[in-house]
């Protein structure tokens, strides 16, 4: 009986398939499945049938049908920023539109992605309802980068090649922004991130901006509060070394805390190592004499910080950077995060911000975070820049001009020579209220 001979190339394919199955490798979806003006469903969070109909109509070029369907969807699910952006895009189709993009982590952090989209959607709706940018309406292409640096880099290349994209709002996590920034810089496309605050983004390039303050501005007030108000002088630090923004915050905080007379206890607590154990980390901090704990997780891995808060059982005071100012912290942490103090760039409960918070409540039916305000301000800065020049290079020159100013929710938007926005920090604390746990301002 003749033996069946399997060609070597087949063996190679079988072996590689086995290796990929063992390591869990999956091919990356093509970038065109990650971007949409209204022709694809990216936020698959219980979409209405009307939204699906609107997307189908949009993809066929039936924009009037899409408008009607998106409007119906919003009456049933008003807290959906993707639908509002798609509605705005459909309405702008015959208004000689100007196009920008927003990079968000839909697949890895839906809450944060929606927070950012809400700010962009509100700014887009506002300018279009007021006649557009010198008569041209604004369209926004939504881009899902998963907060993955390599995917963000690849998508940046796609956006640069699309000459209709004049600027990008994003990305969210600093490691995504850092990988995408060289592509935008080389391709001559403005990137303004509303949420990435890693020190290494400061002065990165002439096309790179951000609308959050630098980490020193955020970290110093928290260190001051801990020492002078909370009277906690010995802090242990737990951080994610793979998160450039919170790693930067940790470095700036340690420098400020030490310079003001505080002591950083010598513990090792890295949240991104496989051997991380919350109970062991808390026991180590307590035995080392710490009276407080600085939590610096990655935005997509907040659970590690919540594990620490639960293991803490109130023994150490809890403090952290803006990344923890999210509904997931309250939902997962509950009473374990009560008393947690964060330094953030904006709060909806202070001063002029309350008017925007009220407007957002009417639009979305709920409270908004600093990410929404910052994304709004970022989009407003681009809009004001495009009112003066509607080319990529012209927009960049306008934003870099010393006289440039845009009115935002969090004060005026002016960019320093480093591309950073001048700003200040607000301290908020998790407190128990009649409606549940909330972030409450304690120091403007």
N, C-alpha and C positions, 0 to 999 in steps of 0.2 A: 504494500500500500504506500503510495507516494505521500510524503510529508508536505504539509502546507507551509510554504515559505512566506514569511511576512517581511516585506521590504523594510530596510533600515529607517527610512523616513517615517514609516508608520510607527515603528518602535519609539522613535524620538518624540513623536507627537503624544503617544500614550504615556511615556515617562514624564514629559513636561506637564501633561494634564494632571497626572498623579501628584506631582510636586505642588502645582498651583492649588489643587484641592486640599492638600495637607496644610499649606500655609494660609489658606483662606483668601488667596488672591482673586480679585474680580476685575475684569476690564473696566476702565473708566468710561462712563457714558460720554458720547461726543458732546462737544461744547454747545452745539446748536440745540441740545436738549436741556441746556442750563440757562438759556436766555429767552426772554419773551417780552413782546410789546403788548400782547393780549391774545396771541394765537396758541398759547400753551398754558396748561395748569401747572404752576410750580408749587403753590401752597395747597397741598392736597389734604387740608384740614377740614373735613366734612363740607365740601363745596355743595352749594345748592344746584338744583337742576337748571335754574335760570343762568347761573354762572357758567355752567358747562355749555349751555346753548349759546351764550354770548361769546365764549371762546371759539366755538365752532363757526359762528357767523363771522367773527373777526378774521379767522384763518381763511375764510372764503372771500373776504373783501366786502362782506355785507355789513358795513359799519353802522348803518341805521338800525339794523336788526340787533347788532351787538350792543348799541347804546340802550335800546329798550330792555334787552335781557339783563344787562349789568345793573340798570336802575332797579329792576324788579328784585334782583338778588340782594341789593343793598337794603331794600326795605325789610327783607327777611333776616339778613345777616349784616347789620351796619358796621360791625366791628371787624371788617375785612379790608385791609388797606390794598391788597392786591387787586380786588375788584374795583375799588375807587380809582386806582392808577389806570387800570385797563379802560374804565369808562372815560377818564380824562383823555387817554390816548386815542380812543375811538372818536371822541368829539373833536380832537385836534387834527384829525386826518386830512380834512379839507381846509386847514388854516395855515398852510405853508409851514409846517411845524419845525421847530428846533429840537434836537434830540440829545438827551444825556442818558447815562446809565447809573444804576445803583447796585453795588456788590454787597450781598448779604448772605448769611449762613443758614439758608432755609433747612437743609437736610440735617445739619448738626445742632442747630439752636433756633428752633422755630419762634420762641418768645422774643429773643433779641432781634431776629429778622423782622418780625412784625412791628416791634418798637421802632426800628429804623424806618421801615416803610411808611409808618403813620406820619412821621415828620415830613418825609418827601412828598407824600400824597397831599398833605395839607397845603404845602407851599405851591405845589403844582396846580391844585384846584384854585387856590387864591389868585395866582397870576393869570390863569386862563379865563376865569370869570371876570377879570378886570381888563380883558382885551389882549392878553398875551404880552410877549416881549416885542415891543415896537410892532404890534399887530400879528406877530407870529406866535402860535401857541406852543406850549412845551409838551413834549412826549418824553416818557421815561421808560427805558428798557430795564427790566428786572433781570439780575444775574445771580445765580445760585453758586457760590464758591465753596460752601460747606466749612468756611474758616480753614480750608486746607491750603497751605502755601503753594503747593505745586499746581493745584487747580486754579487758584487765584492768578498765578503767573501765566498759565495757559489762556485763561479767559481774558486777561489784560492784553495779551497778544491779539486775540480775536477782536477786541474792542478797538485797539489801535488801528487795525487794518480796515475797520469800518469808518470811512471818512465822514459819515453823517454823525458819529458820536463826538460831541464837542467837549465833554467833561465827564468825570466819574465821581459819584458820591460813594465813598467807601475806601477801603474795606472795613470789616468790623475788627477782628482780632489783629494785633500788631504783626504777628508772624505772617498773616496773609497780606497785609499792606506792604510789609518789607519785601516780600517776594515779587509783588506786583509793581512796586514803585520804580525799579530800574527799567521795566518795560515801558511804563508811561513816560518816564523821563526821556528815554531814547526815542520814543515815538512822538513826543511833543504833544501829549494829551494831559490836561490838568487832572490831577487826582486830589480830592479834598476828603480826608477821612474825618468822620464825625466822632469816632470812638477809639481810635488807636493812639495810645499815649506813650509808647516806648520812646526812650530817650534817643535811640538811634534813628528815629524818623526826623528829628530836629535838624534842619539844614541839609536834608538828604539830597535835594535837587531843586532847580528853579521851577519845576512843574508840580512839586509836591507840597501840599498844604494840609493843615488840620484845624478843626474848630474846637478842639479841647485844649485846655492849658497843659503845659509840660508837667512832668511828674513831680518836680521840685515844688511847684506851686500847689499841688495837691497834697503832697506828703508832709510838708512843714507844719501846716495848721493842725494836722492830726497828732503829730509828735508833741506840739505845744499843748494841746488839749489834754493829752494823756498825763503829761508831767504836772501841769499847773492846775487843772480842774479835776481830773479823775484821780490824781495823786498816785499814779501807777508808774513806778520807776524802773521795773525790771521786766523786760519783754522777751518772750521767745518768738521766733519767726518760723512760719511754715509757708513755703512757696513752691510754685511749679516752675522748674527751671526751663521748661519748654514754652513758657508764656512770656515773651519779651516785655509786654506792657507791665505785668505785675512784678516781674523780676526787676524792672527799672524802678517801679514804685518801692519795692523792698529796699533797693540800694539807697534811694534818696531818703526814705524814712529812717533807715539805720544811721545815715550820716547826720540827719537833723536831730534825731533822738539822742545820739551820743554827744553831739556838740552842745546840747542843752542840758547835759548832766545826767541823762538816762543811761541805763546799762542793758546791753543786749546779752542775754544769757547764752552760754556756748552749747547750744543743742543743734542737732542735725535733723531737719524735718523737710524732706523734699517730697512734694505731693505726687510727682510723676514717676517715682520708682515703683517697680512691681511689689517690693517688700513693704510698702507703706502700711502702717498700722496705726489707726487713730488713737486707740487706747494706750498703746506704747508711747506714742508721741506726747500725749497729755501727761502721762506719768513721768516721762523724762523731763518735761518742762517744769512740772511742779517740784520734782526732786532737785532740780537745778536752781530753785529759788525764784522762779518767775511769778509775777503777779498778774501778767497780762499776755495775750497772744495775738500776733498779727497774722491774719489769714490772707494769703495771696494766691488764689487758685487761677487756673485757666477758665475763661468764660464758658467753655463747653464742658468743663469738668468741676462744676460747683459742688458736686456730691461729696468730694473729698473734704471740702471745708465744712460742709454740714455734718459729716461724720465726726469731725473734730469737735464741733459745737455740741453734738450729742454726747460724745465721750467726756467732754469737759465738766458737765453737770454743775455749771455755775462756779467752778473753782477759780477760773482765770477770767479777767475782763477781755472781751473780744473786740477786735478792731480790724479794719480792712480798707481796701481801695474801691474805686467806683464799680469794678466788675461785679461786686456782690449786691449792688443795688438793682435787683431784679425780682419779679414776682416769685420766681422759683426759690429764692432764698427764704421767702416767707412761707411758701407752700410746703417746702421740705423741712425747714427748720422749726417753724412754729415757736413754742416756748423756749426751745433750746437756743435760739438766736436772740431772745429778748435781751435788750441792753447792748447789742452789737452796734458799734459806732463806725460810720463810714465817711470818707472824704469824697465828695462828688462835685461836679462842676455846676449843677443846677438842681433846684427843687421846685416842684409845682406849688408849694405851699408858702412861698416867700414873695412879697412885694409884687412887682409887675408880672411875675410869672403866673400869678393866680388868674389873670385874664386869659392867658393862653390855655391854662389848665381847664378853665370853664369852657372855652371854645372846643377843646379836645374832647371834653366830656359830652358835649352836644353832638360832636361828630362820631365818636366811637362808643359812647356809653360807659366809659370808664376812665380811670386815671392814666396818666402817661409819665414816662421816666425821663431822665436826662438824655437818654439816647434819642428819644423822639424830638426833644427840643434842639439837640445838637444837629440831628439830621435835617430838621427844618432850617436851622441857621445856615447849614452847609448849602442847601438848595437855594436859599435866598441869596447867598453870596454869589453863586453861579449865575442866578437870574440877573442880579444887578450888574455883574460883569458882562453878561451877554447883551444887556441894554446898551452898553457902550461899544462892544465889538463882538461880532458873531463869527469869528474864526478861532481856531485853536490857539494860534500864536497870539492873536489879539487879546483873547480872554486871559491868557497867561500874563501878558504885559500889563493888562488892566489890574489884575489881582495883585501883582507885584508893585504897582504904583504906590508911593508913600501916601498919596491922597485918597486911596480907595477906602470906602466905608460902606457897609451894608447894615441896615437896621434888622437886628435879629430879636428873637425872643429872650435870649440871654445877653442882652445889651448889644452894643455895636460890634460888628465883625470887622476887625482890622488885622492884617497879617504882619507879623514881625519879619525882618530879613531872613530869619530861619524858616519861615513858612508857618510858624506856630501862631496861635491866636493868644493875644494877651487876655488873661482872665484871672479868676480867683476861685477859691474852694468854699464849699458849704459843708458843714458837718451835719449828718443826720443819724438818727438812732432808731433801732427797732423798738417800738413800744406797743403795749397792749391797749387797744381802744375798744369802744363798744361794738365796732364793726369788725374787730379782729386785729391781727398784728399789722402794723403799718410803719413806714419810714417817716419819722417826724423830725423836722429841723430842730437842732439844738444850738446852732451857732452859725449865723449868716456870715 
